[in-house]
């Protein structure tokens, strides 16, 4: 595997896996388990990067919502569930 075939992007490893139908196809081979993107194939590198970014942002948004609820409880503006 050439260095050109392998890319690290936001803690995920993306490699080229071209086929006859899709010469630009890539596969995410390594990454955080919480994002569930490992072994997924994408039509091109751009689509794979978008998938990684979306998964990362979704997780951050969910975590921020939990943190905001904790902060409101700590300030006494909300009750614990």
N, C-alpha and C positions, 0 to 999 in steps of 0.2 A: 504494500500500500504506500503510495506516494504521500508526501506531506501535503500536497495539493488536494488530495482526496479526503482529508480529515480537517475538521474545523471545530474549535471550541467556541461556544456561544452561550453566555449566561449559565455557566456550569453544566452545559450539555455538550456532548460530543456528537457531531453530525458528520456522516460519511456519505460519499457518492456511491449510489447503487443503481447505475443506469440499466435500463432494459431496452429492448428494441422499440417498444411503444413509447416509452418515456425516457429519453436520453439524459434528462436533467434530474431524474429521481434521486432523492436522498433519504437516509434513514437515521433516526436519532438512536444512538447505540448506548449512550450513558447519560445519566442525569438523576436528579432527585426523585425518589420514589413517590413523594407526595404529589408530584405533577402528573404522574402516570403517562409519560410520553415515550418511554423507552420502547424500542422496536416498532415504533410507528413510522410509516413511510409517507413522504410528501412529494408532490409533483416536481417541485423545485426548491432551491435553497431559501428563497424569499418566503414561501409558504411555511417552511419549517421554522424559520425565525419568528414569523408571526405567531405560530402556535406556541412557541416557548414564551414569547412576551405575554400573550393572553393568559396562559396558565400562571405565570409569575404575578401578573397584575391582579388576577382574580383572587389568588391566595392572599396577597397583601391587603386587598379590600376587605376580605372576610376577617382577617386578623385585626384590622383597624376598627371594624365594627365592634368586635369583642372588646377591644381596648377602650373604645368610647363608652360602652356600657359600664365597664369597671370604673372609669373615671367619674361618670355621673353618680354611681353608687357611692364612691368615696367622697364626693362633694355633697352628698345628701339630697341630690335633686331627683333621685330615682330610687326605687326599692329593688332589692335583689329578687330574682325569679327563683 
